[in-house]
């Protein structure tokens, strides 16, 4: 077998190399302007009924799993919700007391016992209020307690709140941990948990009954007694005296507002049973939360490859050079990410040159599967080139959880001929991470498609949902195409309600023509891409998968097929393994004009 490979290799748009000594080269921006990174969103809803059993909906939660577009204003009307924001709708009166911290953020200070917010079991003490409103006024951005009062001034009807919570499940840190608590209060980051009533101020009221083993998630310094602060200051070296001054801590709250004026109401400040706390800790064990304050974290994969989080300061570079022996860094952070985390790129690059480390910056958009899929072949090519030149490489992104381990897994899968599930298990066993496995599979089929050049034989690689949207109730709709025994067989479409009919077919990557048979008549969909064949027939057309270019070919940019295409992960055949290794190596050694300087 001697596959013939044609590669269209464009210089990457944003690859920069800061090399030791002579070389400091950045590739020209010759691939054209970057497309804006729109937010990818998926949401789910959860209805929560009141404990009273009347079926009345006390709260409706919409969790937005969306990555805000780069440069977008999350607080603006068109801004995408962040990953840790959620919306909840509850009936007035809410039973929420809000407070304004000195940092200017409005947060949930306490919940009224038996109030709608507490019954919903959604809103939690410490959540930051971003937007609020109801009825015809819509949601308004909350900047201060005045905005809060205006948004909640109605006495009846539903009210929607957009709240921000740092992590899920909710992180609860025990009191004895030695941290600068005064920096965490009113920042919506970490709760202090305690079951020692002597440390708590007398106004704390339990929101749940139990056997006395109730603890409190404390966000506000005014919820600790003076004895509580004395206890904190005596912990393992303690905090400095000025930071534990009780008067200073109380002053961190500059205002309080409640949507109710009932002075006799009992307010609970985040109490929870001990067993719930233990369950929350158990749930958190399997989760990954990036903590930038912990500094650079890394793991050794092989003698030549290390994976970890971003280089934050020049001292990290020196440590990598002197302690780990790193001679090259492959960094997938964007400049906007480095700016967001306060990382001085110029200082880091200069430190790399001083320590004789080759710095290669090739940005991949964070939480963007499509961008990762498109750029993975190039990333693996860079990694292979560095390994062949005997560099010891530190592969990094911001968290070290996603893009960098995905690159190393792809290298093991494509170049070292390691099955994907074994490569994934190997990397995740050595390094805590959550790489985008689907993006790796997509990129794998892209590379194989380069060699196979549109062949339709072999096992399927994608699951395609074909949709006919012009049907009527009781109508027979069938799918036929060059993938159904060359137009001979028919696939029955299932009615999904209304005018929608669907048929799911497993196909190999490639280009396919198809039509629908509706009531015995052959028809093409005018809402889907079409092409005219050599006989003058108008057919719908779909391109399953793509090719591993640095960016799509201009002829592909106009293809906007609304059909759903899912990638299939399966073991590769021997021919596919050969094609994959062949394409990956050709990609690696055809990425000129990139030139990696020799070590000095």
N, C-alpha and C positions, 0 to 999 in steps of 0.2 A: 504494500500500500504506500503510495507516494502522493499525499494530498498536495494540492497546489493552493497556495495562500496568497491572497491579495490584501494588503493592508493600506488603508488611508490613514496616515499618522500625522496629525497636526501638532504643532508645538503647543503645549499647555498654556492656558491663559494666565496662570498666576503662580507658576513655579519659580521659586527663587532659591539660589544657592549661595550661602555665605561660607566660602571655603577658607582653610588655613593658608597663610602665605600669599602666593601669587593670585589664586583664583577667587574671584568674587563676581559671579555672573548671574544675571537674571534673564530669563527668556523673554523675548519681546511679546507684547500683547497683540499678537498677530491673529489670534483666533476670533476676534470680534468681541463686542460687548457682552457681558454676562446677562443672562435673563434674570429678572427679579425673582427672588426666592419666595414664592407664595407660601402661605401657611397650609400645612396639611392637617386636617382636623377630622377627628372621629369622636362621636359623643354617645353617651348612653344615659338613660333616665332611670331613676329609682324612686318609686312612690312609697312613702312611709305613712302608715296610718297611726292614729292616736291610740294610746293604750286603752282608751275608753271602750273600744270595740264597736263604735257606731259606723265604722267604715269611712269616717270623715278624713279627708286627706289633709294632714297637718303640714306636710312639707313635700316638695318635689325637687329632687336634686338632679342637676345636669352637670356631669363632669366633662369638661372640655379637654380632650387629649390633643392639644394643638401646639405647635411650635410657632411662636410669633415670627413674622417675616423679619428678615434682617433690616434693621433701621426703622421698623414700624413703631408707632407709639402705642403701647398696649392700652393706655388709658383713653385713647381717642375713640371716636365713634366707630371707625373702621378697623380698629386694632384687634388682632386676634387674641383670644384668651390664652393665658399661659398654662403650662402643664399643671401648676399647683393652684389654679383658680377653679371655683365652682359656683354655680348659681343655685339658690334655693328660694322657693316661694312659700310663704307662710301667711296665715290669716292674722290681721290686726285684732287686738293688740299683740305685739310680738312677744313681749316679755324679755327684752334685751336691754342691757345697760352698756352703752358705749363710752369709751374714754379716749382722750387725745394725749398721746405721748409727746415728749419734747422733740422727738424726731419728726413730728407733724403728721403721723399716721393715726387714723382712727381704728381702734381695735375693740373686740368684744371683751368687756370687762367682767361681766357676770350675767347669769341667766335667772329669771324669776322662777321660783319653784312652782311647778305645775303650769307654767306658761307655754304658749305654743312653740316657742323656739326649743325649749327643753324637751317637750314631748316629741318633737320631730326627730330627735337624736342625731341631728345632722350638724347644726351649728355648735361650735366648741369655743370655750373661753380661749382667747388669744388669737382668734382668726382676725385678719385685717380686712376692714370694709373698703371695697374699691368702688362699687356703684350701688345705687338703691333707687327704688321708685315703684310705682304701681299705677294701674288705671291708664288714663290717656297721657299722662305726663312722661311715661317711658322711664328709662334708666338715666340717671344723672351721675356724673363722676363725683366722688366724694373726696373733697380736699381738707375739710375741717368739720368740727361739730356743727357749725351752722348749716352746712350742706346736709348733714345727717338729719337735723331737725326739720328742714324744709321737706326732705324726701319722705319723712315718716310722720308728717303732721296730721294726715288723715286718721280718723279714729276707727274706721272699719274698712273691710275689703281686703283682698290679697295684696301682699307686698313682696317684691322680688329683691333679693340681695345678691350681689356678686362679692364673694369672700375669697380671701387668699389664705391658703394653709401651706406651710413649707414642705411637708412630706406626707406620704401616705404609705403605711399606716402611721398614725400620729406618734411622733417620737416623744417618749417620756424618759427623762434622765433622773436618776436617783439623786437625792440631796447630797450624799457624801462625796460625789464626784468633785474633783478639785478643778473648778473652772472660774473664769471671771464672770460671775453671774450678772453683775451690774451692766455688763456690755450686752447681755442677752435679753434683759427685761425690755418690754415694749418694742422689741424688734421682730416679734412674731417668729422666732427661730426655735427656741428650746424651752420646754417647761421644766420647772423644778418640782420633783415629787417627794412627798413626805407623809408618813403616818404618825409623826410625833406631834401631838396636839400642842405641846409646850412651845413649839416654834411658830405657831400660827396665831394671827391676830384673832380677837374674840368675835369679829363680825363674820367669820367664815361659817357658812351654813351648809350642811350636807344636802345634796339633791337626791340622794338615794338612801334608802334604809338598809341596814345590814347588821352584822354581828359585832360592830365596833371596829372592824378592820377596813375602815374607809380612809382613802388617801386623797390628797389634793394636788392638782396640777396648777402650779402657781406661776402666773405671768407678771403680776404686778408687785413691786416691792412693798406696797402698803399692806399686802396680805401677810407679811412676815412681822412677827413681833420683834422687839429689840433683842430678846434672848435668841431669836432665830438668826439675827445678823451677827450676834456674838458667837454663835455656834459656827456660822460660816467662816468668820474671821479666824477661828482657831483651827480650821482644817488644814493639816499638812502644809504648814507654812502660811496658809491663809491668804487673804487678799490684803491689799494695802489699806491703811487705816482710812484714808480719804474716801475710798470706794465703798466702805462699809458704814459710813455715817448715815444713820437712819434718816435724818432730815434731808440729806441729799437724795436719798432713794425715794422718799415720798414726793419730792419736788419733780420727779420724772413724770408724774401725771399732772397735767396742767388743766384738765377739765373732765367733767363727767356729764353724760346725757342719757336719759331714759325715755323710751316712748310711752311710759306710763307715769302718772303722778301719784300713784298709791303709795303713801309713806309707810303703810303697814305691810307692804309686800316683803316676802322673804327672798333674798337673793343668794344664789349658790355660785361659788367661784371655782367651778371645775372639779368637784369631788367625784370620785369613782371608786368602786369596790376593788379590793386587792386582787381578786381573781381576774377582773377585766384588765388590770395593769399587767399581770403575768401573761395573759393571752396576747396583749399588744406587743410585749417584748418577744414572745415566741414568733409572732407574725413578722416582726422586723428582722429576725435573724436571716431570712432568705432574701431580704431586700438590699439593694445597693444605693447608698446615698453619698454623693460626692461632697466632701468637706474640704474646701480649698485651704482652710486654716491649718490642716494637718501637714501641708507641704507636699513635695513631690513623693509619690509612692510608686514603686516599680517592682517587677518580678523578672527573674532570669528564666528564659525559655530554652535557649541553647547556648553554647559557648559564644556564639556570635550575635545572638538576638536577645534584647531585653525590651520589655513592654511596660509602659507606665503612664502616669499623669504628667501634666505639662511642667516644663522647666519654669520656675517662678522668679528666681533671682540668680545672680552671677555665682553665688556660692554653690548652687545646684550643679552648675556646669563644672566647677572645679572638683566637686565630689565625684561626678560621673567620670571625669578624666582620671583622677588619681586613685579612686577607690574601686571603680568598676572597670576601668580601662576602656571606656567608650571612645571611639575615634570618629563616629558619624552619628548624626541625629536626623531622623526622618520624621518631620513634624507636619501634622494634618490640621493644625489650628488655622483659623482665619485671623486676619489682623484685627477685625472687629471683636473677636473673642478675646484676644490678648489685651486689647484696650479695655474691654469690659471687666476683666479680672485684674487690671492694673499691672500688667506685665510689660516691661520696657523691652521691646523687641530689639532695638538697636544695641542696648547694653548686653542682652543675651547673645546676639550675634557677634559682638566684639569679644565677649568672653570666650565664645567658641573658638574664634580665630587665635586668641592668645593661648588657649589650651590645645591648639592643634587638632580641633574637632571640626569636621565638615558638617555644616548645617544645611539641610535641604528642606525648604518650606514648600509644601504643596497642599493648599487649603481644600478641605472637603466640608461642605455645609453640614452643620450639626443637625441631627435628627432629620436627615433628608435621605431616604432610601434610594431615590432615583439618582441623586448626585453621587452617592457612594457606589452604586452599581456602575455608573458610567466611568468612574475614575479608578475603581479597584484594579483593572488590568494594568494601568499605568503605574499605580502604587507598587504592585507586586513586581513590575519590571524594574522600578527603581531599587527595590529591596534586593532583587536578584543581582543587579549590577553591583551594588555595594558589597554583597556577600562575595561575589566573584573577585572583587578587588581586595578581599581580606580585611574589610573594615569590621569593627565591632560596633553594632548599630543599636541605638536606643530609638524605638518606634513609639511615638507619643501623639496624643491629642489632648484635649482639655482634661477629661476625666480619666482617660486610660481604660474606659469601660466599653467603648463601641468601635470607633474607626480604627484605632491602632491594632487591637486584637483581631479585627476583621481582616486587616491586611496580612497579618502573620498566619492566620488560619487559611486564607486563600493561597498564600505561598506554599504552605505544607500540602494543601490539596492539589494545586495545579502543578507545582514544580517537583515536589517530593513524592508525588503519586500516593498521597495518604487519603483514604476515604474521608469524606467530609465529616461524618459523625465522629470518627476517631480523632481527626484534627481538632474539631470543636471541643470534644471531651478533654483532650490533652491540654489545650490552652486554658480552658475554664478551670481545669484542675490545678493548674500552676498559678493562675492569676484571676482574681475576682473581676469578672466582666460580664457584659451582656451584649455581645456583638449581634448585628443585624444579619441573622442567618439567611433570611429570604433574599436579601440583597446579594449575598455571596452566591446563592444558587442562580439568581438571574444573571449575574456576571459570568458564571461558569458556562451557562448555555450560550451566552453572547459570544464567548471565545470559541466554543465548539462550532457555532454557526458560521464563524469566519472560514473555517476549513471546509465544512460540509457544503457551503455555498448553496443553500436553499433546498437540499435534499429532503424529501418527505418520507423516506423509509426510516425504519428504526422505531424505537420506543418513544412514546409521547413525552414532551418536556413541559407542556403547559395545559391548563384546564381553561377552556374558553366558554363563556356564557353568551350565546347569541340571543339577541332580543328583538322581537317584532312588536312594535308599539302601536299598530293600527288595526288591531283585531277587534272582533265583536264576540259577545257571549255565545258559547256553543259552536263557534266556528272552528273548523279543522285547519291548523297551521302546521306546516312541515318545513324542515330545513334540508337543503340539498346543495352540494358543492363538489369541487374537484377532490375533496377529502372524503366524500361518501361513495367510494368505489367509482370515482370519476363520473359523478353526477347520476349514477344508477340507483343507489340506495337513498332512502329518505329517513330523516330523524324527526320523530314527532315532538312538537313543542308543547310544553305544559302551560295551561292557563294559570296565570298568577293574579288574576283579578283585573277588572276593568278592561282596558285594551291591550294589556301586556301579556305576551307569550314568551317563554324562554326554553332554550335547549342547551344543555351543557355537553360539550364534546372535548375529549382529550386529544390534543394535536402536538405534533413536533414543530419546533420553531421553523418559520418560513412564511412565504406569501401564499394566500389562498383566495380563490374566488368562490362566491356562494350566492344563493337566492333563497327566497321563501316561496312555498306553494300554499296559497290561501284560497280555500274553497275550490281547489282544482286548478287555479290560475297561477302561473309562474310570475312572481313579482320581485322587484328589488326594493329595498327600503331607501327612500329619498333622504332620510335623516342620517344615513351611514355613508362612509366613503364608497365611491363607485369608480369603475374603470370600464372602458369599452374594449372588448377583445378583437381579434383579427377578423372575426365574422360579423362585427357590428353589434354584438349583443352587449347590453349594459348589465354588468354584474356588480354586486357588492364585493369589496376587497378588504382583507384584513392581513396585517403583517404581525405575526406572532413572534414575540421576542425582538431583539434588535442586534446590532453589531457592536463590537467593542471598540468604538472610536473614542477619542478624547471628548468629542461632542457629536451630536447627530449630524448626518449629512443634510445639506439644505433641502434635498428632495423629500426628506422625512419629517421636516419641521411642521408641515401643514397637515400631517396625519393626526386626526383627533377622533379616534374610534371610541365611541361610548360603551362598546361591549366590554365586559369584565374579563380580564385575563389574569389568571393566577399561575404562579410558577410551581412546578412539580419537583420535589426533591426525591431522587431515587439513586440507586447505585449505577455507576457508569458502566457501559459496555467496554470491551477491550478497545474497540475502534474509537470510542469517545474518549477514553483515557489517553490514547495516543494523540488524537487530535488536540485535546486540551493541553497536553505538555508541549506539543509542537507550537501551537499558537501562543502560549504563554512565553516561551523562549524567544520566538520571533518578535513578539511585542517588546520584550525586554531589551533586545539588541538592535531594535530599529527605532529607538526613541531619540535618536539624534535630532536636533543639535545639542542635546544634553551631553556634556562632557564632565566627568567626575575627575577631579585632580588627584594625582598620586599623593600618598602620605609623605610628609616631609620629616 
